[in-house]
Amino acid sequence: MHFVVYAPFAASVLLAACGPRLAARMRPATGTRLLLTAGLVCALTSSLSLALLAATLIGRLPLVAAVGAWSGERLHHADPVTPVIAKLAMLALAMPAAAVVWTTARRAAALHRTRRACARLAPNTGRLVVLDQPAIEAFAVPGGREDHGRIVVSTGMLRILGAAERRVLLAHETAHLNHRHYRHRTLAALITAADPLLATLPAAIHHLTERWADEDAAATVGDRPLAARALARAALAARHDGRPSPRSAVLCFGRNDVPGRVRALLAGTPARRPIIAAVPAAILTACLAGVGVAGHDTAHLFDQARDGYHAERLGIATATRHEARHLLAVLDHRIDESR
């Protein structure tokens, strides 16, 4: 098997190191989609590479070889992957699979609890839920198919913002719900669970979705300095408040890299940069090509093992025919002697 089987792991490391910075130079919506697509491809190809590394060791098992109709002995001699690497690959496949299941269950439970809490607080008040408490809070709770979700805002948050700034806040949280940013963040968490090398992906997607909502809010109110001022004032008040946002809240206003987000709002509408998108695209193309070559090499190994199996079966059949002829000749000889 060619060394390119390890290309997805190198691509994952490179994407984790450079991807968030590249995506931050693009429009937030484009950067979010590009980074998630690149991360998904890296996670899938990394899992496929691990499966290819473990395939030949699994293929040597007598039961598997018998079902697959190939020679385990021939596969053992032709396999370039050492048993240690193959066993590590099997372990590396099992652990992320368990992590994906755990992450899915944990996120689904948290979302369910948050939805139930919002329904109990205000069952028939519409999309906006106002909490009568001094804590500085504002977050969006995704809804189901028929429910478009809720925007939860504390009275403490409303008091520190002016009327125009409240419009920014509501537009920001509405953008989270309309674009279903919780899906982007959940997908980022699942990708990282499947490929731990992409550890920087969830934070990058969180930042990009916040920037996406900031841009939508600025476009809604038609005043970028106003949006920046509302964001900065809410973040500053939340810092002095000192109370953390609810653990179950997935989408919060003014809690993630506020100085960078304020600078981006004041800098103007982000420009299109298609050249930056070409960098991760080239990395992923090389990654996919490498996995394709590794898959072809592995298939060739199994083809050789299958040819060996048929040759062994043919040799056994030939030997059996020779033994039968010899036995018949002995019997004929003894019959002649008895006469």
Phi and psi in degrees as GROMACS dihedral restraints (atoms count N, CA, C in turn):
[ dihedral_restraints ]
;  ai    aj    ak    al  type     phi  dphi    fc
    3     4     5     6     1   -73.6    20    10
    4     5     6     7     1   155.6    20    10
    6     7     8     9     1   -65.8    20    10
    7     8     9    10     1   -14.2    20    10
    9    10    11    12     1   -65.6    20    10
   10    11    12    13     1    -9.4    20    10
   12    13    14    15     1   -62.5    20    10
   13    14    15    16     1   -21.7    20    10
   15    16    17    18     1   -90.0    20    10
   16    17    18    19     1     0.5    20    10
   18    19    20    21     1   -59.7    20    10
   19    20    21    22     1   -40.9    20    10
   21    22    23    24     1   -60.8    20    10
   22    23    24    25     1   -32.1    20    10
   24    25    26    27     1   -68.7    20    10
   25    26    27    28     1   -41.2    20    10
   27    28    29    30     1   -65.0    20    10
   28    29    30    31     1   -38.7    20    10
   30    31    32    33     1   -64.9    20    10
   31    32    33    34     1   -37.6    20    10
   33    34    35    36     1   -64.0    20    10
   34    35    36    37     1   -44.2    20    10
   36    37    38    39     1   -63.0    20    10
   37    38    39    40     1   -43.8    20    10
   39    40    41    42     1   -64.8    20    10
   40    41    42    43     1   -40.8    20    10
   42    43    44    45     1   -67.1    20    10
   43    44    45    46     1   -39.0    20    10
   45    46    47    48     1   -64.5    20    10
   46    47    48    49     1   -33.9    20    10
   48    49    50    51     1   -81.3    20    10
   49    50    51    52     1   -41.4    20    10
   51    52    53    54     1  -109.1    20    10
   52    53    54    55     1   -24.7    20    10
   54    55    56    57     1   -56.5    20    10
   55    56    57    58     1   -50.8    20    10
   57    58    59    60     1   -58.8    20    10
   58    59    60    61     1   -38.6    20    10
   60    61    62    63     1   -67.9    20    10
   61    62    63    64     1   -39.7    20    10
   63    64    65    66     1   -66.1    20    10
   64    65    66    67     1   -43.6    20    10
   66    67    68    69     1   -65.5    20    10
   67    68    69    70     1   -33.2    20    10
   69    70    71    72     1   -67.1    20    10
   70    71    72    73     1   -18.6    20    10
   72    73    74    75     1   -87.6    20    10
   73    74    75    76     1    -1.4    20    10
   75    76    77    78     1  -107.4    20    10
   76    77    78    79     1   175.9    20    10
   78    79    80    81     1   -63.3    20    10
   79    80    81    82     1   139.3    20    10
   81    82    83    84     1   -54.9    20    10
   82    83    84    85     1   -42.6    20    10
   84    85    86    87     1   -63.3    20    10
   85    86    87    88     1   -44.6    20    10
   87    88    89    90     1   -66.0    20    10
   88    89    90    91     1   -44.1    20    10
   90    91    92    93     1   -62.3    20    10
   91    92    93    94     1   -39.7    20    10
   93    94    95    96     1   -61.2    20    10
   94    95    96    97     1   -49.4    20    10
   96    97    98    99     1   -66.3    20    10
   97    98    99   100     1   -40.1    20    10
   99   100   101   102     1   -65.5    20    10
  100   101   102   103     1   -45.5    20    10
  102   103   104   105     1   -66.3    20    10
  103   104   105   106     1   -39.3    20    10
  105   106   107   108     1   -67.3    20    10
  106   107   108   109     1   -41.0    20    10
  108   109   110   111     1   -63.1    20    10
  109   110   111   112     1   -45.3    20    10
  111   112   113   114     1   -63.1    20    10
  112   113   114   115     1   -42.6    20    10
  114   115   116   117     1   -64.3    20    10
  115   116   117   118     1   -39.4    20    10
  117   118   119   120     1   -65.2    20    10
  118   119   120   121     1   -42.5    20    10
  120   121   122   123     1   -63.6    20    10
  121   122   123   124     1   -42.9    20    10
  123   124   125   126     1   -62.5    20    10
  124   125   126   127     1   -42.5    20    10
  126   127   128   129     1   -65.3    20    10
  127   128   129   130     1   -43.5    20    10
  129   130   131   132     1   -67.0    20    10
  130   131   132   133     1   -44.8    20    10
  132   133   134   135     1   -70.5    20    10
  133   134   135   136     1   -31.8    20    10
  135   136   137   138     1   -65.0    20    10
  136   137   138   139     1   -42.4    20    10
  138   139   140   141     1   -63.8    20    10
  139   140   141   142     1   -39.6    20    10
  141   142   143   144     1   -65.3    20    10
  142   143   144   145     1   -39.4    20    10
  144   145   146   147     1   -63.8    20    10
  145   146   147   148     1   -41.4    20    10
  147   148   149   150     1   -63.0    20    10
  148   149   150   151     1   -40.2    20    10
  150   151   152   153     1   -64.0    20    10
  151   152   153   154     1   -38.5    20    10
  153   154   155   156     1   -67.2    20    10
  154   155   156   157     1   -37.8    20    10
  156   157   158   159     1   -66.9    20    10
  157   158   159   160     1   -33.5    20    10
  159   160   161   162     1   -89.5    20    10
  160   161   162   163     1   -14.2    20    10
  162   163   164   165     1   -62.3    20    10
  163   164   165   166     1   -42.9    20    10
  165   166   167   168     1   -68.9    20    10
  166   167   168   169     1   -35.0    20    10
  168   169   170   171     1   -66.8    20    10
  169   170   171   172     1   -42.4    20    10
  171   172   173   174     1   -65.7    20    10
  172   173   174   175     1   -37.6    20    10
  174   175   176   177     1   -65.1    20    10
  175   176   177   178     1   -20.0    20    10
  177   178   179   180     1   -78.0    20    10
  178   179   180   181     1   -17.9    20    10
  180   181   182   183     1   -58.5    20    10
  181   182   183   184     1   135.3    20    10
  183   184   185   186     1   -55.5    20    10
  184   185   186   187     1   -43.3    20    10
  186   187   188   189     1   -66.0    20    10
  187   188   189   190     1   -43.1    20    10
  189   190   191   192     1   -65.1    20    10
  190   191   192   193     1   -42.3    20    10
  192   193   194   195     1   -62.8    20    10
  193   194   195   196     1   -38.8    20    10
  195   196   197   198     1   -67.4    20    10
  196   197   198   199     1   -42.0    20    10
  198   199   200   201     1   -68.2    20    10
  199   200   201   202     1   -40.3    20    10
  201   202   203   204     1   -80.0    20    10
  202   203   204   205     1   -10.0    20    10
  204   205   206   207     1    59.9    20    10
  205   206   207   208     1    51.4    20    10
  207   208   209   210     1  -136.6    20    10
  208   209   210   211     1   167.0    20    10
  210   211   212   213     1   -90.1    20    10
  211   212   213   214     1   115.6    20    10
  213   214   215   216     1   -65.1    20    10
  214   215   216   217     1   -34.8    20    10
  216   217   218   219     1   -67.7    20    10
  217   218   219   220     1   -44.4    20    10
  219   220   221   222     1   -63.2    20    10
  220   221   222   223     1   -39.1    20    10
  222   223   224   225     1   -65.1    20    10
  223   224   225   226     1   -37.0    20    10
  225   226   227   228     1   -63.4    20    10
  226   227   228   229     1   -43.1    20    10
  228   229   230   231     1   -73.5    20    10
  229   230   231   232     1   -30.2    20    10
  231   232   233   234     1   -91.0    20    10
  232   233   234   235     1   -11.2    20    10
  234   235   236   237     1   -74.8    20    10
  235   236   237   238     1   122.6    20    10
  237   238   239   240     1   -85.0    20    10
  238   239   240   241     1    -8.4    20    10
  240   241   242   243     1   -90.5    20    10
  241   242   243   244     1   128.5    20    10
  243   244   245   246     1   -72.6    20    10
  244   245   246   247     1   153.5    20    10
  246   247   248   249     1   -58.8    20    10
  247   248   249   250     1   -33.9    20    10
  249   250   251   252     1   -63.1    20    10
  250   251   252   253     1   -46.4    20    10
  252   253   254   255     1   -64.8    20    10
  253   254   255   256     1   -41.1    20    10
  255   256   257   258     1   -63.3    20    10
  256   257   258   259     1   -40.9    20    10
  258   259   260   261     1   -68.0    20    10
  259   260   261   262     1   -38.7    20    10
  261   262   263   264     1   -63.9    20    10
  262   263   264   265     1   -36.6    20    10
  264   265   266   267     1   -65.0    20    10
  265   266   267   268     1   -40.2    20    10
  267   268   269   270     1   -62.7    20    10
  268   269   270   271     1   -42.3    20    10
  270   271   272   273     1   -64.6    20    10
  271   272   273   274     1   -41.6    20    10
  273   274   275   276     1   -67.9    20    10
  274   275   276   277     1   -20.1    20    10
  276   277   278   279     1   -81.7    20    10
  277   278   279   280     1   -38.8    20    10
  279   280   281   282     1   -71.4    20    10
  280   281   282   283     1   -42.0    20    10
  282   283   284   285     1   -66.4    20    10
  283   284   285   286     1   -47.1    20    10
  285   286   287   288     1   -63.1    20    10
  286   287   288   289     1   -33.6    20    10
  288   289   290   291     1   -60.8    20    10
  289   290   291   292     1   -43.7    20    10
  291   292   293   294     1   -65.3    20    10
  292   293   294   295     1   -37.3    20    10
  294   295   296   297     1   -65.7    20    10
  295   296   297   298     1   -37.2    20    10
  297   298   299   300     1   -64.9    20    10
  298   299   300   301     1   -43.6    20    10
  300   301   302   303     1   -62.7    20    10
  301   302   303   304     1   -44.3    20    10
  303   304   305   306     1   -64.2    20    10
  304   305   306   307     1   -43.6    20    10
  306   307   308   309     1   -64.0    20    10
  307   308   309   310     1   -41.8    20    10
  309   310   311   312     1   -61.5    20    10
  310   311   312   313     1   -47.2    20    10
  312   313   314   315     1   -64.8    20    10
  313   314   315   316     1   -42.2    20    10
  315   316   317   318     1   -65.5    20    10
  316   317   318   319     1   -43.5    20    10
  318   319   320   321     1   -68.9    20    10
  319   320   321   322     1   -39.7    20    10
  321   322   323   324     1   -64.2    20    10
  322   323   324   325     1   -40.9    20    10
  324   325   326   327     1   -65.8    20    10
  325   326   327   328     1   -41.9    20    10
  327   328   329   330     1   -63.6    20    10
  328   329   330   331     1   -42.3    20    10
  330   331   332   333     1   -65.8    20    10
  331   332   333   334     1   -40.0    20    10
  333   334   335   336     1   -63.7    20    10
  334   335   336   337     1   -43.3    20    10
  336   337   338   339     1   -63.0    20    10
  337   338   339   340     1   -40.8    20    10
  339   340   341   342     1   -66.7    20    10
  340   341   342   343     1   -41.8    20    10
  342   343   344   345     1   -63.3    20    10
  343   344   345   346     1   -41.4    20    10
  345   346   347   348     1   -65.6    20    10
  346   347   348   349     1   -39.1    20    10
  348   349   350   351     1   -63.4    20    10
  349   350   351   352     1   -43.0    20    10
  351   352   353   354     1   -64.9    20    10
  352   353   354   355     1   -39.2    20    10
  354   355   356   357     1   -64.9    20    10
  355   356   357   358     1   -36.0    20    10
  357   358   359   360     1   -72.2    20    10
  358   359   360   361     1   -35.4    20    10
  360   361   362   363     1   -67.7    20    10
  361   362   363   364     1   -45.6    20    10
  363   364   365   366     1  -148.1    20    10
  364   365   366   367     1    85.4    20    10
  366   367   368   369     1   -69.8    20    10
  367   368   369   370     1   -28.2    20    10
  369   370   371   372     1  -133.6    20    10
  370   371   372   373     1    36.4    20    10
  372   373   374   375     1  -103.5    20    10
  373   374   375   376     1     5.8    20    10
  375   376   377   378     1    89.0    20    10
  376   377   378   379     1  -155.1    20    10
  378   379   380   381     1   -77.7    20    10
  379   380   381   382     1   -31.1    20    10
  381   382   383   384     1   -95.1    20    10
  382   383   384   385     1   129.6    20    10
  384   385   386   387     1  -120.3    20    10
  385   386   387   388     1   122.2    20    10
  387   388   389   390     1  -105.3    20    10
  388   389   390   391     1   122.6    20    10
  390   391   392   393     1   -95.0    20    10
  391   392   393   394     1   127.4    20    10
  393   394   395   396     1   -83.7    20    10
  394   395   396   397     1    83.0    20    10
  396   397   398   399     1  -154.5    20    10
  397   398   399   400     1   152.2    20    10
  399   400   401   402     1   -77.6    20    10
  400   401   402   403     1   -13.5    20    10
  402   403   404   405     1   -60.6    20    10
  403   404   405   406     1   146.6    20    10
  405   406   407   408     1   -87.9    20    10
  406   407   408   409     1    98.1    20    10
  408   409   410   411     1  -134.9    20    10
  409   410   411   412     1   141.8    20    10
  411   412   413   414     1  -160.6    20    10
  412   413   414   415     1   119.3    20    10
  414   415   416   417     1  -154.4    20    10
  415   416   417   418     1   162.6    20    10
  417   418   419   420     1  -110.7    20    10
  418   419   420   421     1   138.6    20    10
  420   421   422   423     1  -113.4    20    10
  421   422   423   424     1   114.7    20    10
  423   424   425   426     1   -61.5    20    10
  424   425   426   427     1   147.0    20    10
  426   427   428   429     1  -103.1    20    10
  427   428   429   430     1  -174.9    20    10
  429   430   431   432     1   -91.2    20    10
  430   431   432   433     1  -152.7    20    10
  432   433   434   435     1   -67.9    20    10
  433   434   435   436     1   -43.4    20    10
  435   436   437   438     1   -93.3    20    10
  436   437   438   439     1   -24.5    20    10
  438   439   440   441     1   -94.5    20    10
  439   440   441   442     1   125.9    20    10
  441   442   443   444     1   -83.7    20    10
  442   443   444   445     1     1.6    20    10
  444   445   446   447     1   100.0    20    10
  445   446   447   448     1   174.2    20    10
  447   448   449   450     1  -127.4    20    10
  448   449   450   451     1   149.5    20    10
  450   451   452   453     1  -108.6    20    10
  451   452   453   454     1   118.2    20    10
  453   454   455   456     1  -105.9    20    10
  454   455   456   457     1   123.0    20    10
  456   457   458   459     1  -133.2    20    10
  457   458   459   460     1   136.9    20    10
  459   460   461   462     1   -86.6    20    10
  460   461   462   463     1   156.2    20    10
  462   463   464   465     1   -65.1    20    10
  463   464   465   466     1   -28.7    20    10
  465   466   467   468     1   -62.4    20    10
  466   467   468   469     1   -40.0    20    10
  468   469   470   471     1   -67.5    20    10
  469   470   471   472     1   -42.6    20    10
  471   472   473   474     1   -64.7    20    10
  472   473   474   475     1   -32.3    20    10
  474   475   476   477     1   -69.0    20    10
  475   476   477   478     1   -33.1    20    10
  477   478   479   480     1   -82.9    20    10
  478   479   480   481     1   -11.6    20    10
  480   481   482   483     1  -106.6    20    10
  481   482   483   484     1   145.3    20    10
  483   484   485   486     1   -78.2    20    10
  484   485   486   487     1   176.8    20    10
  486   487   488   489     1   -60.9    20    10
  487   488   489   490     1   -44.5    20    10
  489   490   491   492     1   -66.8    20    10
  490   491   492   493     1   -37.5    20    10
  492   493   494   495     1   -69.7    20    10
  493   494   495   496     1   -30.2    20    10
  495   496   497   498     1   -64.9    20    10
  496   497   498   499     1   -36.2    20    10
  498   499   500   501     1   -61.3    20    10
  499   500   501   502     1   -39.0    20    10
  501   502   503   504     1   -62.0    20    10
  502   503   504   505     1   -46.8    20    10
  504   505   506   507     1   -59.4    20    10
  505   506   507   508     1   -48.6    20    10
  507   508   509   510     1   -65.8    20    10
  508   509   510   511     1   -36.7    20    10
  510   511   512   513     1   -66.6    20    10
  511   512   513   514     1   -37.1    20    10
  513   514   515   516     1   -62.8    20    10
  514   515   516   517     1   -50.6    20    10
  516   517   518   519     1   -68.2    20    10
  517   518   519   520     1   -34.3    20    10
  519   520   521   522     1   -63.4    20    10
  520   521   522   523     1   -38.2    20    10
  522   523   524   525     1   -62.4    20    10
  523   524   525   526     1   -40.4    20    10
  525   526   527   528     1   -57.0    20    10
  526   527   528   529     1   -44.5    20    10
  528   529   530   531     1   -72.0    20    10
  529   530   531   532     1   -44.2    20    10
  531   532   533   534     1   -63.3    20    10
  532   533   534   535     1   -39.5    20    10
  534   535   536   537     1   -89.9    20    10
  535   536   537   538     1    -0.1    20    10
  537   538   539   540     1    51.9    20    10
  538   539   540   541     1    54.5    20    10
  540   541   542   543     1   -65.1    20    10
  541   542   543   544     1   -21.9    20    10
  543   544   545   546     1   -63.2    20    10
  544   545   546   547     1   -28.1    20    10
  546   547   548   549     1   -68.6    20    10
  547   548   549   550     1   -40.9    20    10
  549   550   551   552     1   -61.8    20    10
  550   551   552   553     1   -43.3    20    10
  552   553   554   555     1   -70.8    20    10
  553   554   555   556     1   -36.6    20    10
  555   556   557   558     1   -65.7    20    10
  556   557   558   559     1   -41.9    20    10
  558   559   560   561     1   -62.8    20    10
  559   560   561   562     1   -39.7    20    10
  561   562   563   564     1   -61.9    20    10
  562   563   564   565     1   -41.3    20    10
  564   565   566   567     1   -64.8    20    10
  565   566   567   568     1   -39.7    20    10
  567   568   569   570     1   -68.8    20    10
  568   569   570   571     1   -38.1    20    10
  570   571   572   573     1   -62.8    20    10
  571   572   573   574     1   -43.2    20    10
  573   574   575   576     1   -67.1    20    10
  574   575   576   577     1   -35.3    20    10
  576   577   578   579     1   -63.9    20    10
  577   578   579   580     1   -37.4    20    10
  579   580   581   582     1   -76.8    20    10
  580   581   582   583     1   -30.2    20    10
  582   583   584   585     1  -135.4    20    10
  583   584   585   586     1    89.9    20    10
  585   586   587   588     1   -60.4    20    10
  586   587   588   589     1   -17.0    20    10
  588   589   590   591     1   -64.8    20    10
  589   590   591   592     1   -20.6    20    10
  591   592   593   594     1   -93.2    20    10
  592   593   594   595     1    46.8    20    10
  594   595   596   597     1   -65.3    20    10
  595   596   597   598     1   -24.4    20    10
  597   598   599   600     1   -84.7    20    10
  598   599   600   601     1    -6.0    20    10
  600   601   602   603     1   -65.5    20    10
  601   602   603   604     1   -48.2    20    10
  603   604   605   606     1   -57.9    20    10
  604   605   606   607     1   -43.3    20    10
  606   607   608   609     1   -64.9    20    10
  607   608   609   610     1   -38.4    20    10
  609   610   611   612     1   -65.6    20    10
  610   611   612   613     1   -43.1    20    10
  612   613   614   615     1   -67.3    20    10
  613   614   615   616     1   -37.0    20    10
  615   616   617   618     1   -60.2    20    10
  616   617   618   619     1   -46.3    20    10
  618   619   620   621     1   -64.2    20    10
  619   620   621   622     1   -44.2    20    10
  621   622   623   624     1   -65.8    20    10
  622   623   624   625     1   -39.0    20    10
  624   625   626   627     1   -69.1    20    10
  625   626   627   628     1   -32.9    20    10
  627   628   629   630     1   -65.5    20    10
  628   629   630   631     1   -42.7    20    10
  630   631   632   633     1   -63.5    20    10
  631   632   633   634     1   -37.9    20    10
  633   634   635   636     1   -60.4    20    10
  634   635   636   637     1   -47.4    20    10
  636   637   638   639     1   -66.3    20    10
  637   638   639   640     1   -35.6    20    10
  639   640   641   642     1   -60.5    20    10
  640   641   642   643     1   -45.0    20    10
  642   643   644   645     1   -64.5    20    10
  643   644   645   646     1   -39.9    20    10
  645   646   647   648     1   -64.5    20    10
  646   647   648   649     1   -41.0    20    10
  648   649   650   651     1   -64.9    20    10
  649   650   651   652     1   -42.5    20    10
  651   652   653   654     1   -63.4    20    10
  652   653   654   655     1   -38.3    20    10
  654   655   656   657     1   -69.1    20    10
  655   656   657   658     1   -35.0    20    10
  657   658   659   660     1   -67.1    20    10
  658   659   660   661     1   -45.3    20    10
  660   661   662   663     1   -85.0    20    10
  661   662   663   664     1   -14.9    20    10
  663   664   665   666     1    69.0    20    10
  664   665   666   667     1    27.1    20    10
  666   667   668   669     1  -150.7    20    10
  667   668   669   670     1   100.5    20    10
  669   670   671   672     1   -68.4    20    10
  670   671   672   673     1   -42.1    20    10
  672   673   674   675     1   -60.3    20    10
  673   674   675   676     1   -36.5    20    10
  675   676   677   678     1   -63.3    20    10
  676   677   678   679     1   -43.7    20    10
  678   679   680   681     1   -62.3    20    10
  679   680   681   682     1   -42.5    20    10
  681   682   683   684     1   -63.9    20    10
  682   683   684   685     1   -40.5    20    10
  684   685   686   687     1   -65.7    20    10
  685   686   687   688     1   -41.3    20    10
  687   688   689   690     1   -63.4    20    10
  688   689   690   691     1   -42.6    20    10
  690   691   692   693     1   -63.9    20    10
  691   692   693   694     1   -46.6    20    10
  693   694   695   696     1   -64.9    20    10
  694   695   696   697     1   -40.9    20    10
  696   697   698   699     1   -66.6    20    10
  697   698   699   700     1   -42.0    20    10
  699   700   701   702     1   -65.2    20    10
  700   701   702   703     1   -42.0    20    10
  702   703   704   705     1   -66.3    20    10
  703   704   705   706     1   -40.5    20    10
  705   706   707   708     1   -65.3    20    10
  706   707   708   709     1   -40.7    20    10
  708   709   710   711     1   -67.2    20    10
  709   710   711   712     1   -38.7    20    10
  711   712   713   714     1   -65.2    20    10
  712   713   714   715     1   -36.0    20    10
  714   715   716   717     1   -66.9    20    10
  715   716   717   718     1   -42.0    20    10
  717   718   719   720     1   -70.6    20    10
  718   719   720   721     1   -29.0    20    10
  720   721   722   723     1   -64.8    20    10
  721   722   723   724     1   -41.4    20    10
  723   724   725   726     1    78.7    20    10
  724   725   726   727     1    -2.8    20    10
  726   727   728   729     1   -96.9    20    10
  727   728   729   730     1   129.0    20    10
  729   730   731   732     1   -69.9    20    10
  730   731   732   733     1   157.5    20    10
  732   733   734   735     1   -67.8    20    10
  733   734   735   736     1   153.8    20    10
  735   736   737   738     1   -54.6    20    10
  736   737   738   739     1   141.4    20    10
  738   739   740   741     1   -62.4    20    10
  739   740   741   742     1   -31.1    20    10
  741   742   743   744     1   -82.4    20    10
  742   743   744   745     1    -8.5    20    10
  744   745   746   747     1   -76.4    20    10
  745   746   747   748     1   125.7    20    10
  747   748   749   750     1   -95.1    20    10
  748   749   750   751     1   -25.7    20    10
  750   751   752   753     1  -129.9    20    10
  751   752   753   754     1   105.3    20    10
  753   754   755   756     1  -116.6    20    10
  754   755   756   757     1   150.8    20    10
  756   757   758   759     1   -94.1    20    10
  757   758   759   760     1   128.5    20    10
  759   760   761   762     1    73.2    20    10
  760   761   762   763     1    38.9    20    10
  762   763   764   765     1  -127.2    20    10
  763   764   765   766     1     2.5    20    10
  765   766   767   768     1  -135.0    20    10
  766   767   768   769     1   111.9    20    10
  768   769   770   771     1    46.2    20    10
  769   770   771   772     1    56.4    20    10
  771   772   773   774     1   -60.1    20    10
  772   773   774   775     1   -45.0    20    10
  774   775   776   777     1   -57.5    20    10
  775   776   777   778     1   -42.4    20    10
  777   778   779   780     1   -66.3    20    10
  778   779   780   781     1   -38.3    20    10
  780   781   782   783     1   -68.3    20    10
  781   782   783   784     1   -38.8    20    10
  783   784   785   786     1   -64.9    20    10
  784   785   786   787     1   -43.8    20    10
  786   787   788   789     1   -61.5    20    10
  787   788   789   790     1   -39.9    20    10
  789   790   791   792     1   -64.9    20    10
  790   791   792   793     1   -39.1    20    10
  792   793   794   795     1   -66.0    20    10
  793   794   795   796     1   -39.2    20    10
  795   796   797   798     1   -75.6    20    10
  796   797   798   799     1   -19.5    20    10
  798   799   800   801     1   -78.2    20    10
  799   800   801   802     1   -13.6    20    10
  801   802   803   804     1   105.1    20    10
  802   803   804   805     1   174.1    20    10
  804   805   806   807     1   -62.6    20    10
  805   806   807   808     1   130.0    20    10
  807   808   809   810     1   -60.9    20    10
  808   809   810   811     1   140.5    20    10
  810   811   812   813     1   -86.4    20    10
  811   812   813   814     1   159.6    20    10
  813   814   815   816     1   -76.6    20    10
  814   815   816   817     1   134.9    20    10
  816   817   818   819     1  -134.0    20    10
  817   818   819   820     1    77.4    20    10
  819   820   821   822     1   -65.3    20    10
  820   821   822   823     1   -24.2    20    10
  822   823   824   825     1   -65.7    20    10
  823   824   825   826     1   -37.1    20    10
  825   826   827   828     1   -63.5    20    10
  826   827   828   829     1   -37.7    20    10
  828   829   830   831     1   -65.4    20    10
  829   830   831   832     1   -23.8    20    10
  831   832   833   834     1   -69.9    20    10
  832   833   834   835     1   -25.1    20    10
  834   835   836   837     1   -66.4    20    10
  835   836   837   838     1   -56.9    20    10
  837   838   839   840     1   -64.4    20    10
  838   839   840   841     1   -29.8    20    10
  840   841   842   843     1   -63.2    20    10
  841   842   843   844     1   -40.8    20    10
  843   844   845   846     1   -66.5    20    10
  844   845   846   847     1   -39.5    20    10
  846   847   848   849     1   -62.5    20    10
  847   848   849   850     1   -44.8    20    10
  849   850   851   852     1   -69.4    20    10
  850   851   852   853     1   -33.6    20    10
  852   853   854   855     1   -63.2    20    10
  853   854   855   856     1   -44.7    20    10
  855   856   857   858     1   -62.9    20    10
  856   857   858   859     1   -37.9    20    10
  858   859   860   861     1   -62.7    20    10
  859   860   861   862     1   -48.1    20    10
  861   862   863   864     1   -64.3    20    10
  862   863   864   865     1   -39.0    20    10
  864   865   866   867     1   -63.9    20    10
  865   866   867   868     1   -41.3    20    10
  867   868   869   870     1   -62.0    20    10
  868   869   870   871     1   -43.1    20    10
  870   871   872   873     1   -66.0    20    10
  871   872   873   874     1   -35.8    20    10
  873   874   875   876     1   -62.0    20    10
  874   875   876   877     1   -43.6    20    10
  876   877   878   879     1   -64.2    20    10
  877   878   879   880     1   -43.4    20    10
  879   880   881   882     1   -63.8    20    10
  880   881   882   883     1   -39.9    20    10
  882   883   884   885     1   -64.1    20    10
  883   884   885   886     1   -39.2    20    10
  885   886   887   888     1   -64.1    20    10
  886   887   888   889     1   -42.0    20    10
  888   889   890   891     1   -62.9    20    10
  889   890   891   892     1   -41.9    20    10
  891   892   893   894     1   -65.8    20    10
  892   893   894   895     1   -42.1    20    10
  894   895   896   897     1   -61.0    20    10
  895   896   897   898     1   -36.9    20    10
  897   898   899   900     1   -65.6    20    10
  898   899   900   901     1   -38.6    20    10
  900   901   902   903     1   -61.1    20    10
  901   902   903   904     1   -43.8    20    10
  903   904   905   906     1   -70.3    20    10
  904   905   906   907     1   -32.0    20    10
  906   907   908   909     1   -63.6    20    10
  907   908   909   910     1   -42.4    20    10
  909   910   911   912     1   -62.2    20    10
  910   911   912   913     1   -42.5    20    10
  912   913   914   915     1   -65.6    20    10
  913   914   915   916     1   -34.4    20    10
  915   916   917   918     1   -70.2    20    10
  916   917   918   919     1   -38.4    20    10
  918   919   920   921     1   -62.9    20    10
  919   920   921   922     1   -39.9    20    10
  921   922   923   924     1   -63.2    20    10
  922   923   924   925     1   -38.0    20    10
  924   925   926   927     1   -62.6    20    10
  925   926   927   928     1   -46.5    20    10
  927   928   929   930     1   -65.1    20    10
  928   929   930   931     1   -36.8    20    10
  930   931   932   933     1   -65.3    20    10
  931   932   933   934     1   -40.5    20    10
  933   934   935   936     1   -64.2    20    10
  934   935   936   937     1   -42.4    20    10
  936   937   938   939     1   -64.0    20    10
  937   938   939   940     1   -39.2    20    10
  939   940   941   942     1   -65.6    20    10
  940   941   942   943     1   -40.1    20    10
  942   943   944   945     1   -64.7    20    10
  943   944   945   946     1   -39.4    20    10
  945   946   947   948     1   -65.9    20    10
  946   947   948   949     1   -42.9    20    10
  948   949   950   951     1   -63.4    20    10
  949   950   951   952     1   -41.5    20    10
  951   952   953   954     1   -64.2    20    10
  952   953   954   955     1   -43.2    20    10
  954   955   956   957     1   -64.0    20    10
  955   956   957   958     1   -37.5    20    10
  957   958   959   960     1   -64.9    20    10
  958   959   960   961     1   -39.6    20    10
  960   961   962   963     1   -64.7    20    10
  961   962   963   964     1   -41.0    20    10
  963   964   965   966     1   -63.8    20    10
  964   965   966   967     1   -40.9    20    10
  966   967   968   969     1   -64.8    20    10
  967   968   969   970     1   -39.0    20    10
  969   970   971   972     1   -65.5    20    10
  970   971   972   973     1   -41.9    20    10
  972   973   974   975     1   -63.7    20    10
  973   974   975   976     1   -40.3    20    10
  975   976   977   978     1   -63.7    20    10
  976   977   978   979     1   -41.4    20    10
  978   979   980   981     1   -64.6    20    10
  979   980   981   982     1   -41.8    20    10
  981   982   983   984     1   -63.4    20    10
  982   983   984   985     1   -38.4    20    10
  984   985   986   987     1   -64.8    20    10
  985   986   987   988     1   -40.9    20    10
  987   988   989   990     1   -63.4    20    10
  988   989   990   991     1   -43.6    20    10
  990   991   992   993     1   -63.1    20    10
  991   992   993   994     1   -42.7    20    10
  993   994   995   996     1   -60.8    20    10
  994   995   996   997     1   -40.4    20    10
  996   997   998   999     1   -63.9    20    10
  997   998   999  1000     1   -42.2    20    10
  999  1000  1001  1002     1   -68.9    20    10
 1000  1001  1002  1003     1   -36.1    20    10
 1002  1003  1004  1005     1   -63.8    20    10
 1003  1004  1005  1006     1   -42.6    20    10
 1005  1006  1007  1008     1   -61.8    20    10
 1006  1007  1008  1009     1   -41.4    20    10
 1008  1009  1010  1011     1   -66.2    20    10
 1009  1010  1011  1012     1   -37.2    20    10
 1011  1012  1013  1014     1   -67.0    20    10
 1012  1013  1014  1015     1   -27.3    20    10
